Amino acid sequence: TFRVKYTFAQINFDDWMTRGSWARIGIQQLPWVDFEEGIYRYRFQGTVFTEREGFLSSSDAGVSFHTNFPSNYGDFHVGVYNGENYNRVEANDQKSFAFRGTVRPFATGASVLRGLRAHLVYVGDNYVRNAERMRFIGSATFEHKYLNAGFDYLDAKDQTSITIADVEGQGYSIWATPRLPQGWEALLRYDHLKPNSLFDSQVRNRTIVGVAYWFKTQGNVSSALLLDY
């Protein structure tokens, strides 16, 4: 049995649009999870908040478009996908619309605030016709040679059948990875999720604390050791 997670065709539009503009068709990275993991690099410990709680995946089959704003002021990624993710077969004719927009407000100049970005993510889908599956994420991230940090807020709605009421959940994740020049880095993260806004007893919290050592990059290979709780 073979699992295919990424296999797509890509057309680059660098000659006609800003550099980094392209279109893809096939099984490919979704707009949010893979993007966030470019900032939060601890997938080997565990996935980011929205994927770890089962609200989003990192890959699905579909068609998408990405472009960068001029002068590094941000980018956006938008696509239409099957909605069942890479690890399940297509179940029906309902498709998923996914969008991520990112703004870097202090893109110019030498200010430390250049590393600050704000992100909006929307995913609209249906389990079956007229039974919604919606995710909205508001996020802020910061990147610096001595610190990466982020905050994600999630609002989700799930109606698995038209005969069942909507279930609305909210949650957030806050994390930071302060580092030293010698390769040592700390992992600090706290997740809070209320999967059903009607029941306080279902609240789930997760605390992650760790210390990592990142070896010098060898070509395109990064290696690290992590001790975490």
Summary of the structure (lengths in Angstrom):
residues: 229
radius of gyration: 18.7
end to end distance: 34.2
largest distance: 57.6
contacts: 668
relative contact order: 0.13
helix: 8%
strand: 53%
